[in-house]
């Protein structure tokens, strides 16, 4: 038997009763609710559903605002990128022109 198993069992065994006592209600059957209890539970569930629906609407509105802001930022970034590409193309053209002028001047 593994040497670590016995100390582990000695550490766990005193707590097994507490674990079983805590888990027992989950696995036992509940009594059927009376009509009054069932209607109270239904009312609580309906209130929770209504509250969740309101929160979902608020989150959807926030998400819509966030998406709109991201789309606007993407459009701005795309315009800046196009402008940077145009400036780079102009810089490359001027560089090639000046290189040509320098080569012509060097060869004469």
C-alpha positions in Angstrom: 0.0 0.0 0.0 1.2 3.5 -0.8 2.9 5.3 2.1 0.9 8.5 1.6 -2.5 6.8 1.6 -2.7 6.0 5.4 -2.0 9.6 6.5 -4.4 10.9 4.0 -7.1 8.5 5.2 -6.4 9.5 8.8 -6.9 13.2 7.8 -10.1 12.7 5.9 -12.0 10.1 8.0 -12.9 12.4 10.9 -14.7 14.7 8.4 -16.7 12.1 6.5 -19.6 12.4 8.8 -19.8 16.2 8.3 -19.6 15.7 4.5 -22.4 13.1 4.5 -24.5 15.3 6.7 -24.1 18.3 4.4 -24.8 16.2 1.3 -27.7 14.2 2.6 -30.4 16.9 2.0 -29.5 17.1 -1.6 -30.1 13.4 -2.2 -33.2 13.0 -0.1 -36.7 13.5 -1.5 -38.6 16.5 -0.6 -42.2 16.5 0.6 -44.7 17.7 -2.1 -45.6 21.3 -1.6 -49.1 22.4 -0.7 -51.0 24.6 -3.1 -50.2 27.7 -1.1 -46.5 26.9 -1.1 -46.6 26.1 -4.8 -48.3 29.4 -5.6 -45.8 31.3 -3.5 -42.9 29.6 -5.3 -44.5 30.4 -8.6 -44.9 34.1 -7.6 -41.2 34.2 -6.5 -40.1 32.6 -9.8 -42.2 35.0 -11.8 -40.7 38.0 -10.0 -37.2 36.6 -10.5 -37.9 36.1 -14.2 -39.2 39.6 -14.6 -36.2 41.0 -12.8 -33.8 38.9 -15.0 -35.6 40.2 -18.1 -35.1 43.8 -17.0 -31.4 43.2 -16.4 -31.1 41.5 -19.8 -32.7 44.6 -21.4 -30.3 46.9 -19.6 -27.3 44.7 -20.6 -28.5 44.6 -24.2 -28.7 48.4 -24.3 -25.2 48.7 -22.9 -23.9 46.1 -25.3 -25.5 48.0 -28.2 -23.9 51.2 -27.1 -20.5 49.5 -26.8 -20.8 47.9 -30.2 -21.7 51.3 -31.7 -18.7 52.9 -30.0 -16.5 50.1 -31.3 -17.8 50.5 -34.8 -17.2 54.3 -34.8 -13.7 53.8 -33.4 -13.0 51.2 -36.1 -14.1 53.6 -38.8 -11.8 56.3 -37.4 -8.9 53.9 -37.2 -9.6 52.8 -40.8 -9.6 56.4 -42.0 -6.3 57.0 -40.2 -4.8 53.9 -41.7 -5.8 55.0 -45.2 -4.3 58.4 -44.6 -1.0 56.8 -43.3 -0.9 54.5 -46.3 -1.3 57.5 -48.7 1.5 59.4 -46.8 3.7 56.3 -47.0 3.1 56.0 -50.8 3.9 59.7 -51.3 7.1 59.3 -49.2 8.2 56.3 -51.3 7.5 58.1 -54.5 9.5 61.1 -53.4 12.3 58.8 -52.2 12.4 57.1 -55.5 12.4 60.4 -57.4 15.2 61.8 -55.2 17.2 58.6 -55.7 16.8 59.0 -59.4 17.9 62.6 -59.3 20.9 61.7 -57.2 21.9 58.9 -59.6 21.5 61.2 -62.6 23.7 63.8 -60.9 26.2 61.2 -59.9 26.5 59.8 -63.5 27.0 63.2 -65.1 
